[in-house]
Amino acid sequence: MKTRQNDVVTEYLHEVDQRLAGLPVLQRRELLADLAAHIAAEQAERHLASEGEVIEVLERLGSPEVVAAAAHEEAGTRPQPPARSPLSGRRLWLYVAVAAGVLAVLFLCAGAMFLGRESGSSVGPVETAVAPTPTVQSS
C-alpha cells in the first residue's frame, strides 16, 4: 500500500511542478521540498494507512493549480499552462488498459471461432430446400 501512497504523492508534486513554470528554479525546488516534507510529516504523524487518507492530506493542501497559483501570486509572476500531452499520467494507463482489454476479447473470440471450426462443432450456413420451378413450354 505504501507504493500507491507514494505514487499519489509523486503525481501530486509533479503536477505542482508543472504548474510552477515561470518561477525561478531555486524557488520551485524549495516549494516542492517544503510540500514533500509536509506530506511526509503528515504521513508519519498520523500513521496514514490508505491511499484515501493521503489524498485527504493533499486535498487539504489544495489542488496543484491552487498551490501553484498562490506561489505565482507571491512571486509576482504569471502562471503558464502546463506542458502536457493529452495522453499523460493516469489517463494514458487507462487508455492502454482499455485497449489491452479490447484486444484480449478480440483474440478470444477469434480463437473460439477457429477452434470451433477445427472441431466440427460450429454451425455452418443453413441450406434451404428450394422447390424446382415449373417450366412452361410454349407451343
C-alpha positions in Angstrom: 0.0 0.0 0.0 2.9 2.3 0.7 3.8 2.3 -3.0 0.4 3.5 -4.1 0.6 6.3 -1.5 4.0 7.3 -2.8 2.6 7.2 -6.4 -0.2 9.6 -5.4 2.3 12.0 -3.7 4.7 11.8 -6.6 2.0 12.6 -9.1 0.7 15.5 -7.0 4.2 17.0 -6.7 4.8 16.5 -10.4 1.5 18.4 -11.2 2.5 21.2 -8.9 6.0 21.4 -10.5 4.4 21.5 -14.0 2.3 24.5 -12.9 5.2 26.3 -11.4 6.7 27.0 -14.8 7.9 30.6 -14.9 9.2 30.7 -11.3 12.9 30.7 -10.6 14.3 27.2 -10.3 15.5 27.6 -6.7 12.1 28.9 -5.6 10.4 25.9 -7.4 12.7 23.4 -5.7 12.2 25.0 -2.3 8.5 25.0 -2.6 8.4 21.3 -3.8 10.8 20.3 -1.0 8.5 22.0 1.6 5.5 20.3 0.2 7.1 16.9 0.2 8.4 17.4 3.8 4.9 18.5 4.9 3.3 15.5 3.3 5.9 13.1 4.8 5.4 14.6 8.2 1.6 14.2 8.0 2.1 10.5 6.9 4.4 9.8 9.8 2.5 11.7 12.5 -0.9 10.3 11.6 0.2 6.8 10.5 -1.7 7.0 7.3 -2.7 3.5 6.2 -4.6 4.1 2.9 -4.3 6.0 -0.3 -7.5 7.7 0.5 -6.1 9.2 3.7 -3.1 10.5 1.7 -5.4 12.0 -0.8 -7.3 13.8 2.0 -3.9 15.4 3.1 -3.3 16.5 -0.5 -6.8 17.9 -0.8 -6.2 20.0 2.4 -3.0 21.4 0.9 -5.0 22.4 -2.2 -5.1 21.3 -5.8 -1.9 21.6 -7.8 -3.5 24.6 -9.6 -4.3 26.4 -6.3 -0.8 25.8 -4.8 0.9 27.0 -7.9 -1.3 30.0 -8.3 -0.5 31.1 -4.7 3.2 30.6 -5.4 2.9 32.7 -8.6 1.0 35.4 -6.8 3.6 35.6 -4.1 6.4 35.8 -6.6 4.5 38.3 -8.8 4.8 36.0 -11.8 2.1 34.7 -14.2 1.2 31.1 -14.2 1.9 29.3 -17.5 -0.2 26.5 -18.8 1.5 23.1 -18.0 3.3 21.5 -20.9 1.4 18.2 -21.0 0.5 15.7 -23.6 -3.2 14.9 -23.8 -2.3 11.2 -23.1 -0.2 11.5 -19.9 -0.3 10.2 -16.4 -3.2 8.0 -15.3 -5.2 8.7 -18.5 -2.5 7.0 -20.6 -2.7 3.9 -18.4 -6.5 3.9 -18.7 -6.3 4.0 -22.5 -3.7 1.3 -22.5 -5.7 -0.9 -20.2 -8.9 -0.5 -22.2 -7.1 -1.2 -25.5 -5.5 -4.3 -24.0 -8.9 -5.5 -22.8 -10.5 -5.0 -26.2 -7.6 -6.8 -27.9 -7.9 -9.7 -25.4 -11.6 -10.1 -26.1 -11.0 -9.9 -29.9 -8.3 -12.6 -29.7 -10.5 -14.8 -27.5 -13.4 -14.5 -29.9 -11.1 -15.2 -32.9 -9.6 -18.2 -31.1 -13.1 -19.6 -30.2 -14.2 -19.3 -33.8 -11.0 -21.0 -35.1 -11.3 -23.8 -32.6 -15.0 -24.3 -33.3 -14.3 -24.8 -37.0 -11.5 -27.2 -36.3 -13.6 -29.5 -34.1 -16.5 -29.5 -36.4 -18.9 -28.2 -33.8 -19.6 -25.0 -35.4 -22.8 -24.4 -37.2 -22.3 -23.7 -40.8 -24.6 -21.9 -43.2 -28.1 -23.2 -43.2 -29.1 -24.8 -46.5 -32.6 -24.2 -47.6 -34.5 -26.5 -49.9 -35.7 -24.8 -53.0 -38.5 -26.3 -54.9 -37.8 -26.6 -58.6 -39.7 -24.0 -60.6 -42.1 -25.5 -63.1 -41.2 -24.9 -66.7 -43.8 -23.8 -69.0 -43.4 -24.9 -72.6 -45.0 -22.9 -75.2 -46.4 -24.4 -78.3 
